[in-house]
Amino acid sequence: MKLGRLNHVGIATPSIEQSLETYRNLFGAEPHGAPFDLPAQGVRVCFVDTPNSQIELIEPLGDNSPIVKFLERNPLGGQHHVCFEVPDIHAAKAEFEAKGARVLGEPRIGAHGTLVFFVHPKDMGGVLTEIMETPAAH
């Protein structure tokens, strides 16, 4: 397996609307679409396109959201994760585990509608890393 395309950088934020305003004011950027809820993952999500990737703005969806603790440590928000594409999510998971990396849970449907999993930051130089199956449109 080789490192795939950088799909997005996840940015945790206490307010998607405020973050969008920042991207509009500083970069003239507009959202890829309207923010939407991912209740299974406990987050509200909105993407901003860049020329070669996307920014994924993630806001907690309730007090049990997995990013609540991140925002407690980083009240203004900040970089939460990076996401790379792979052609086969199950083969990638097996290979990461065979090499001793800690995969956090089973593959599940992510914000792009494809399967994803996360690799523990302690196995990735301190960076939470999302691995996603390449969407069919690519």
C-alpha positions as CSV (number, residue, x, y, z in Angstrom):
1,M,0.0,0.0,0.0
2,K,1.2,3.5,-0.8
3,L,0.2,6.8,0.5
4,G,-2.9,8.0,-1.4
5,R,-4.3,11.4,-2.2
6,L,-4.8,13.8,0.6
7,N,-8.6,14.1,0.6
8,H,-9.0,16.6,3.4
9,V,-7.8,18.3,6.5
10,G,-10.3,18.1,9.4
11,I,-10.6,21.3,11.4
12,A,-12.6,21.1,14.7
13,T,-14.5,24.2,15.4
14,P,-17.0,25.4,18.0
15,S,-19.0,27.0,15.2
16,I,-19.1,26.0,11.5
17,E,-20.8,29.4,10.7
18,Q,-18.0,31.4,12.3
19,S,-15.3,29.3,10.6
20,L,-17.0,29.7,7.2
21,E,-17.0,33.5,7.8
22,T,-13.3,33.3,8.4
23,Y,-12.6,31.4,5.2
24,R,-14.9,33.8,3.2
25,N,-13.2,36.9,4.6
26,L,-9.6,35.7,4.4
27,F,-9.7,33.5,1.2
28,G,-12.9,34.3,-0.6
29,A,-13.8,30.6,-0.1
30,E,-17.4,29.3,-0.1
31,P,-18.6,26.0,1.3
32,H,-18.9,23.0,-1.1
33,G,-22.4,22.6,0.2
34,A,-24.6,23.2,3.2
35,P,-23.5,21.9,6.6
36,F,-25.0,18.5,7.4
37,D,-25.3,16.3,10.5
38,L,-23.6,13.0,10.9
39,P,-25.4,11.7,14.0
40,A,-23.6,8.3,13.9
41,Q,-20.3,10.1,14.3
42,G,-21.6,12.9,16.6
43,V,-20.6,15.8,14.4
44,R,-21.9,18.4,12.1
45,V,-19.8,18.8,8.9
46,C,-19.2,21.3,6.1
47,F,-16.6,21.1,3.4
48,V,-14.7,24.0,1.8
49,D,-12.9,23.2,-1.5
50,T,-9.3,24.0,-2.2
51,P,-7.6,23.6,-5.5
52,N,-6.2,20.2,-4.6
53,S,-8.1,19.0,-1.5
54,Q,-10.8,20.0,0.9
55,I,-11.1,21.5,4.4
56,E,-13.6,19.6,6.6
57,L,-15.1,21.8,9.3
58,I,-16.4,19.6,12.1
59,E,-18.5,20.9,14.9
60,P,-19.8,18.8,17.9
61,L,-23.3,17.5,17.6
62,G,-24.2,17.3,21.3
63,D,-22.2,16.8,24.5
64,N,-21.2,13.2,23.6
65,S,-19.4,14.2,20.4
66,P,-15.9,12.7,20.0
67,I,-14.6,16.2,19.4
68,V,-15.9,17.8,22.6
69,K,-12.7,16.9,24.5
70,F,-10.5,18.3,21.7
71,L,-12.4,21.6,21.8
72,E,-12.1,21.7,25.6
73,R,-8.3,21.6,25.1
74,N,-8.5,23.9,22.1
75,P,-11.5,26.3,22.7
76,L,-10.9,28.2,19.4
77,G,-10.7,24.9,17.4
78,G,-7.8,23.7,15.3
79,Q,-6.5,20.9,13.1
80,H,-8.1,17.7,14.2
81,H,-7.0,15.1,11.6
82,V,-5.7,14.5,8.1
83,C,-7.4,12.1,5.7
84,F,-5.8,10.0,2.9
85,E,-7.5,7.9,0.3
86,V,-6.9,4.2,-0.4
87,P,-8.5,2.0,-3.1
88,D,-9.5,-0.8,-0.7
89,I,-10.4,0.1,2.9
90,H,-10.4,-3.4,4.2
91,A,-7.0,-4.2,2.7
92,A,-5.6,-1.0,4.1
93,K,-7.0,-1.8,7.6
94,A,-5.5,-5.3,7.5
95,E,-2.1,-3.8,6.4
96,F,-2.1,-1.1,9.1
97,E,-2.9,-3.7,11.7
98,A,-0.3,-6.2,10.4
99,K,2.3,-3.5,10.7
100,G,1.3,-2.8,14.4
101,A,-0.7,0.4,13.9
102,R,-3.7,0.8,16.2
103,V,-6.8,1.2,14.1
104,L,-9.6,2.9,16.0
105,G,-12.7,0.8,15.4
106,E,-14.2,-0.8,12.3
107,P,-14.6,0.9,9.0
108,R,-17.8,3.0,8.9
109,I,-19.5,5.4,6.5
110,G,-17.8,8.8,6.6
111,A,-18.9,12.3,5.5
112,H,-18.2,11.5,1.8
113,G,-20.4,8.4,1.9
114,T,-17.5,6.0,1.7
115,L,-15.9,3.7,4.3
116,V,-13.4,5.2,6.7
117,F,-11.3,4.3,9.8
118,F,-8.9,6.2,12.0
119,V,-5.3,5.4,13.0
120,H,-4.2,6.3,16.5
121,P,-2.1,9.4,16.6
122,K,0.6,7.6,18.7
123,D,1.3,5.5,15.6
124,M,1.3,8.4,13.2
125,G,3.7,10.9,14.7
126,G,1.1,12.6,16.8
127,V,-1.4,13.1,14.0
128,L,-4.9,11.5,14.1
129,T,-5.1,10.1,10.6
130,E,-8.3,9.1,8.8
131,I,-8.1,6.6,6.0
132,M,-11.0,6.6,3.5
133,E,-11.9,4.5,0.5
134,T,-11.5,6.6,-2.6
135,P,-15.0,7.8,-3.7
136,A,-16.2,6.3,-7.0
137,A,-16.2,9.8,-8.7
138,H,-12.4,10.1,-8.5
